[in-house]
Amino acid sequence: MSDLRNRRLSQVLKHRCPVQLEWAAPAADDDYFKTVTALDVHSDDVSVTEFSQGDLTASYGYAVGMCPVPVATIAENSTDTWTSVTVEFAGLDQWGDGLVESVSATNSTGTWTATSSHAWREIKKVTVTVAGDPDGSNDTVKIGYTKRYGYLVEGVNSSNFIVRDFNDLADSGTFYPNSVYEIEGTPDGTKKMKMVIVPKF
C-alpha cells in the first residue's frame, strides 16, 4: 500500500503541483548498488557484463523526494587497451515509470565513468559493454550514486524554487534536465536538504 501511495504522489507531483521536499541526503556512495573485480568476456574485443536486479547488492533508491542519480565506474587493468565503455541502466525513474538509458562513459587514465542523466527509484538491470581488448581480470566495476537527486516536479527551473537550503544555508547547486539537482554542499546523511517549489502555470 505504501508503494502505491508513493507512486500516486509521484505522478501528482510530476504534473506540477506546489511542493515542499526535505530530506537528510546520504553521502555519495560509488559502490552502493554493486562492486565486482571481473568482467564477462564474450569475445577477443568485446565484453558484455549484465547485472540483474538479483545480482545487485541493493536495487532501490530512497523515499519520494530523494531518488538518487546512479553512476558506474569501471577501472581497466594496466594491460588492457579499451576503446569505449557503454553502460545501460534499466528500471523505474523517480516517478515510477519504466526507463532504459544508455550512457557512454568518459575515460580518465583508465577509469571510465558513466553518470545517468535521470534519478531512479529502482534499478532492475545494469549492462556494461566494453570494446577494445578486455581480458576480464582485475577490472573493477562499481555501481553507486552521486550527490544528484530527483526533485519530482517537471517543467520548472531555478526561478520556481523559493527555498533551496542545505544544512540551513542557501545552496547554490546545479540544475540538470529530467528534474535533477546536484547539491553544492557535502551530504553526510544528517544534514538536511530543503526545497520549496512553486510551479508557474
N, C-alpha and C positions, 0 to 999 in steps of 0.2 A: 504493500500500500504506500509506503514511504517513497519508493522509487516512482510509482505512478504519480504521486503528488508533485515530486520534483520535476518529472517530465512535463506535466501540465504547466507548472510555474515557469519552466524554461521556455515553453512555447509562447506563453503570455508575454514574457519579457522580450522575446525575440521580436515581437511586434510593437516594441517601443512604448512601454508603459514607464512612467516615472519610477525610479527605484533607488534604494539605498543598499549598498553592499558593505559588509565589514567582516574581515576575517584575519586570523593570525597566519600570515603567509609563511609556509615552510621554507627553509633554506634550499637553494638549488641543489639537486642531487643527480649526478651524472649516471648513476647505475641503479636508480630506484626500481626500474622495471626488469632489468636483466644485465648480467655481465658474464661473458664466456671468454675463453682463451684460444678458440679454434674456429675456423670456418669450414663449411662443407664445400669440398672441391668437386665440381661436376665435369670439368674438362681441363685441358692444359692452360687455357687462357680465360676461363670464366668460373667464378664461384658464386653460387646462389645459396644463401642460408636463410631458412624460414624459422621464425619463432611464432608458434601458435599461442593462443591465449593460455593453454595449459603449460607451455614452456616458460612463460614469463613468471618471474618471482612475484610480481604484482601486476594487475591489469587495469585497475580502476584508479581514477584520479581522486578528486575530492568532492566535497559537497557543492551544491549550486552556488555559484559566485566565485569559485576558486578552482576551476578546471585548469590544469597546467598545460603548457606547450612542451611536447616531448622533443628530445634531441638524441641523436645516435652518434656515438664517437667510435671510430674504427681505426685502430693503430696497426699499420702493417709492420712486419718484421724487417730487419735490415737487408735481407736478401731478396725481398720482393720488389717488383717494378710495376706497380699498379698504374693504370691509365685513367680509370674512373671508378667511382663508387656511387651507387644509387640506393636509396632507402625508401621503401614503400611502407607507409603506415595505413592500417585499416581498422575501423571500429566505429565509434559514435562520437560526434562532435559535442561541443558544450551544450547544445540544445537537444541532444538525444537523437539526432538524425544520422543515418549511415553515411560514412565518408571513407574514401580511399584517396590518399595523397602520395605522389611520388616526388622525392626531393633529391636533387643532385648535390652530393657532398662536396665541400671545398677542402683542398689539401693544404696542410701546413707542415712541411718537413716530415711527411709520413704519417701524420694524423689527420684523418678525414672526418669532417663534421657535417652532419645533416640536421638542420633545425626545422621542424614543422612550422607552417605558417598558420596553423589552427590550434585552438585549445581543444583538448579531448577529454570527454567524460570517461570513455572506456576504450582501451586498445585491445583489439581482438587478434591482430597479427602484425608482425613486422618482418619484412623481407629485405635482406641486404644482398645486393648484387655487385660483385667486384670484377672488373675487367682488367686484363694485363697479364700478370704471371703469378697468381696467388698459389702458394703451396699448402695453405690451410693450417699451418702450425705457428704458434706464438703470435697469432693475430688477435689482439684484444678487441672485443666488441662490447660496448656499454650502451645501454638504453636508459635514459633518465629524463629529467625535465629541467627547464631553465627557471629564471625568475620572471617569466612572462606568464600571464594568466588571462583567461577569458572573462569579459565583463557582461556578457549575455545580451546586451541591447544593441540592435542593429541600427545602422544609418545615423550614428552620432559621431561627433568629433570633440576635440578638446573644449570647444565653447559650450558644450552641453554639460560639462562637469562643473557643478557649482562647489563641490568639495572633492579634493583629491589629496588626502593626508596619509602619511606613513609614519607610524610612531608619534602621532600628534603633531607632526610638522608637515608643511606643504611639500608634496612630492612632485618633482619635475621629470617624471618618467617619460617613456616613449610610447606613442600610439602606433599600432600596426593594423593592417587590414584584417578583416574577419573578426572584429571586436576583440582585439588582443592588446594588452597593455603590459609593458615591462617596467617593473618597479625600479626607481632610481636608487633607493636605499638598499640595504642588505638584509633580506628576510632571514629570520632565525627560528621561526616557529612560535615566537611570543609577541613580537612587535606587530601591531595591527595595521592593516591597510583599510582605509575607509573611502568609499566613493559615494557621492550623491549625484545621480544623473537625471537631468530633466530634458527629455527629447523635445524637439521643436516640431510641431505638427503643421 
